[in-house]
Amino acid sequence: MKNKWLQITLSVLSLGLAVLLVVYLPQIVQTLTGKPVSWQEIGAVFGTLDAGMIALMTAVWLLSLLAYTFVLTGSLPGLGHTQALTLNAAGSAVSNLLPFGGAAGVALTFAMTRGWGFANRPIVVMTLVSGIWNTLFRFILPAVGIIALLLAGQAPNATVANAGWVGAISILALCAVVAAALYWDRAAAVLGRGLDFLARLLRLKVRPSQAFERLRHDTATVVRTRWPIMSFGMVFFLGFQWAIMAACMLATGAWPGLAESIAVFALSRVLTAVLVTPSGAGIMESGVVVLLTTFGVAAPPATAAALLFGFWTYTIEIPFGGLALGAWALLRRRNSRGAAADPPSTISKAPQ
C-alpha cells in the first residue's frame, strides 16, 4: 500500500511539474535565451495554421504509428499490425501519464499479448528486443545530428569540428559493436571480455559478460532473423517523426534549415528520456526552443513549433491510446461473454 501511494504521489507530482513547465514555458524561454515571448504571441502563430497543414501533420503522424508496428511485429512473430498498433498506442498512453511508465507499459503489454494467445517467453523476448532497438537508434540519433551540422558547416572552428567528428564516429562505432555482438558469436565474446576488463578496472564484483550472454541467449533468434524488418520500422518511424517536426517548423515560420532541423529533432528525442516528467514533457519543449533560437529563429515561432511538436508526439497519444485500450478491453469482455454463453456441446474439447 505504501508503494502504491508513493507511486501515485510521484505520478501526480511529475504530471504537475510537466504542466507547470508548459504553462511557464514563455518565462523559461526568456530566462534561458534572454528573448521575451508571451502566450499572446504564441497564440498568434497558432492562428496562422491552416486546415491543409493540420491534415498533413495528421497523416504523417498516423504513418509514424504504422511504421513502428514493424518493430513490434518483427520482434514478436505472429503479431498482426493492427494488434501492434493497439499495443503501441496503449503503451504510449500509459508511459505519457506516468513518470516511470515503462514498468506499467510492460505489464500492459503482457496483459494484452497474453490475451491474444502469446506465451510468456515470446513476450519477454519482444520486450527485450524492441527495447534494444529503441535504445540503439536513440544513441544513433545524436551522432546523425552532429554529422548533419558538421556537413552544413555549423561548427564555429576546426577544433570543435574535429571533436564533433570524433564524438559522432565514436557513437556510431559503439552502436555497431553492440549490434554485431548481438548477431555474431565472436563479436559477442570480444565485447564480453572488454566489459569484464572494464569491470575489473572499476573493481566491480560482477561479470558483465554473463549478463550479456544471457541477453543474447534470449534474443539471438529474433535478432538474427528479424533485424531487417525491425530496423526498417525504426528508420521510417523516426523519419516520419522528423517530418512531423519539419511540418511544425514550416507551419510556424521556425524552419532553421535542413541540417539544423535534424539536430533539433535528435535533441528532442534524447530529452524524452529525462524521466523527471512523463516522456520528458516540458523539458523537451524547452530544449527545442533553446536550440532553435541558437540557430537564429525568433522566440515566438520557435516556442509554437516546440509546443506543436509536443502535441503530436506526446499529448495526442494519450486520448488515442485510451481509445485503443478501451476498444481492446471492450472486445475482450465481449469475447469472454460470448465464450461463456456457448453451450457445452459447441465448445471444442482439447485432445486427450
N, C-alpha and C positions, 0 to 999 in steps of 0.2 A: 504494500500500500504506500509506504514511504517513497519507494522508487517511482510508483505511478504518479503520485502527486508532485514529485520532483520533476518528472518528465513534463507534466502539464504546465508547471510553473516556468520551466525553461522554454517551453514552446511559446507560451504567452509572452514572455519577456522578449524572445527572439523576434516574434512577429511584430510586437510593439516597436522594437528597435528598427525593424525594416520600414514600418510605416513612418516613424519619425524621420528616418534618413531621407525618405522620399518627400515628405511634407516640407522638410527644411533643406531640400536639395539646392534651391537658389542661394541660401545663405552659405551652405557648404561650398558651393562652386565659387562664390565670391571670396571666401576665406582661402581656398586653395589656389585660385588663379588671380585674384585681385580684380576680376572683371564682374561688374554688377549685372544681375539678371533678376527678373521678377516673374511671378506666375502670370501676370498680365501679358508680358512679352512672350512667354512660352505658349500661352493660350492663343495669342495672335498667330503664332507659327502653325499651331494645330489647325487653326481656322482656314489655312491655305490648302489643306489636304482635300483632294477630290475623290469622288467615288471610284474612278478608274484605278487610281494608285492604291486605294484600300483593297479593291478586288484583287489587284496584282499581289499585294502582300499576303492576302488570304490564300491565294493559290500556291504561292511559294512556300508558305508555312505548312500547308497540307502536304506538299511534295516532300518537305523535310521529314515529316512524320512517316510518310510512306517509305522513304529511303531508309530510315532507321529500322523498319521491320525486317530488312535483310540481315541486320546484325543479329536480331533475336532468332529469326528462322534459321540462320546459319549456325548459331550456337546451340539450338535445340531442334535437331532433325524431327520432322513430323509436325512442328508447329506451323499453323497457317498464318498468312499475312494479316487477315482480319483479327485473329487471336493476338498476334504480335502487336498490332495497333492498339487493341484494347488494353493489353498488358502494359505497354509503354505509357499510354495516356493515364491509366490509373496509378501506376507507379510514380509518374511525374507529379501528379496532383498531390500525392502523399509527401513526396520529397519537397515540394514547394510550400507545404504548410508547416513542416516540422524542421527545426534546425539540424537535427541528426536523423533525417527521414530515411536514410539508407536502410537501417535495420527494419523499419516498418515496411519499406518498399520490398525488402526481401521476403518478409512474412506474407505480404500480399501476393507476391509472385508465386510462392509455394501454394497458397490457398487457391489461386486461380488456375495454375497449371495442373495441380493435382485434381482439381475439379474437371479438367479436360482429359484426365486419364493418364497423365505422365507420372512416372515413378520418381522417387526422391533423388536418386543418383543423377539422372539426366538433368534435373532441375538445378542441382548443385553445380554441375559442370557448366550449364548455361550461365548461371550467375557469375561463376569464376571467369569464364572466357569472355563474356560481354564486358565485365568489369576490366579485364586486362586490356581489351581492345580500346575501350574508352580512355583508359589511363595512357596507353601508348600514344594515341592520337592527341591527347591533351598535352603530352610532352612535346610532340612534334610541332604543334601549332606555334609556340613561341619562336622556334627556330625558323619556321616559314615566315613569320612576321619580321624577324630580324633580317633575313635574307632579302625580303621584299624591299625593306627600307634601304639596305645597302646597295641593291641594284638600282634603286631610284636616286642614289646619291645623297641620301639624307644624313649621312654621318658627318659630324662637324669637322673632323680631321682624320688623318691617316691612322693615328693611334687608336681612336675609337672604332674606326672601320676594321682594323686588324683584330681588335678584341671582339668585335661583333662576329666576324667570320669564325674565329676560334670557338666562341661560345656556341654559335649555331651548328657548326660541324660536330662539335663535341656532343651536343644534344642528339643530333641525328645518329651519330655513331653509337651512342649508348642505347638508343631505341633499336637500332639494327642488331646490336649484340643480344639484347633481350629477346627480340623476335627470333633470331637464329637459334638461341638456346632453347626456346620453346619448340622449335621444329627439329633441330638436329641433335643427336645424342652427344657427338663430340664437342659441339659448341656448348652444350649444357654442362659437360664435365669441366671444360675450361672455366666457364663462368662460376661454377660451384667452387672450384679451387680458389679462384680470385676472391669470392665472397668470404670463404673461410680464412684466407690470408688477412683480409681487412678486419675480420672479427678478432683474429689473434693480435693484430696491431693495436686494436682498441681494447684488448683484454676482456672481451665479452665471452661469457661462458655458454655460448650457443654455437651451433654449426649451421649457418645459413644454407649450406648445400643440401642438407637433409630436407629442410622445408621446401626448397626449390624443387628437389626431386619429387617430393610428394605432389607438389603443384603440377609438375609435368606429367606425372603418372595419371592424374585425374583429368587432365585436359588434352593429352597428346593426340588422341584420335580425332577429336573435333578440330584442333588447331591444324593438324596435318592435312585434313581433307576439306575443311570448310573455310580456311583463311581467305581465299579469294572473294567469296561472297560476303563475308563479314567486312573485309577491307573495302569492297565496293560500296557497301551500305554506309560505312563511316565517312568515306570520301564524299559521297553525294549528300549525306546528311549535313556535314559541315559546310559543304559547298552551297547548299540551299540556305543554310543559316547565314552564311556570309551574304548571300543575295538578298536576304531579308534586311540585313544591316545596310547594305548598299541602297536598297529602296528607301529605307528610313532616312538615310543621309540625303539622298537626292530629293525626296519629298519635302524635307525641312530646310533645304539650302545649306546643308552641313557637309557636302561632299568635299573631302580633303585631297583626293587623288587615289589612284588605284592601290599603290603600294601602301599608302598611309591607311587606307580603309582595311587592308589585310592586317596591318599591325594593330589597329584598334580592335578588330574582331578577335584577334589572338588574345589580346589583353582581357577582353570581356569574358572569354571562355575560361581563362585562368582565374579570374576573380570570382567566378561562380563556385569555385572550390573553397572559398572563405566561408566557413560554417558558422560564423557569428550570427548571421541571419540565414533563413532558409534560401538555399541556392545563391547566396551572396546578394540577395535583393537589397537595393540601396547602395551597397558598396560597388557593385558592378557599374551602375549608372554613374556614380561619382568618378570612377576611374576612366570611363569612356569620355566623359565631359572634359576632364583634365587633359587627356591625350589629344582630343580633338582641338581644344583651344591651343595646345602646344603647336599644333600644325597650322595655326592661323585662323581657325574657324571662330566666328563670334559666339559668345556665350549663349544667347537665346536659342539659336538653331542647334547648337551642339547639345544643349540640355534637352530640347524637344526630341532630337534624334535618339538620345540615350533612353529617354522615357518610352518612346515609341518602340524601340527595340526590346526593352524590358517587358513591354506588354506582350509582344509576340513570342518571346522566349520564356516567359515566366507567368505573367498574370493570366493569360488566356488558357494556359494549360490546366489551371485549377478547375474552372467550370467544365471544360472539355473532358478532363479526366474524371470529374464527378459524374458526368453523364455516362461515360464509358463504364465506370464502376457500377452505377445504378442499373444500366442495361444488363451487365453480367449477372448481378445479384438477382434481378427480376427473372431472367431466363433460367438461372439455376433453380430458383424457387419453383418456377412453373414446371420445369422438367422433373423436379423432385415430387411435386404433387401428381404429375402425370404418371410417374412410375408407381406411386403408392396407390393410384386409382385403378391400375391394371389388375384384372382378376388373375389369380394364381395360375390358371391354365394357359394364359397368354405369355407368361414370363418364362423366357428360356432358361433351362437349367444348366448349370455348369457340368462339364463332362466328369464322370466318376472315375 
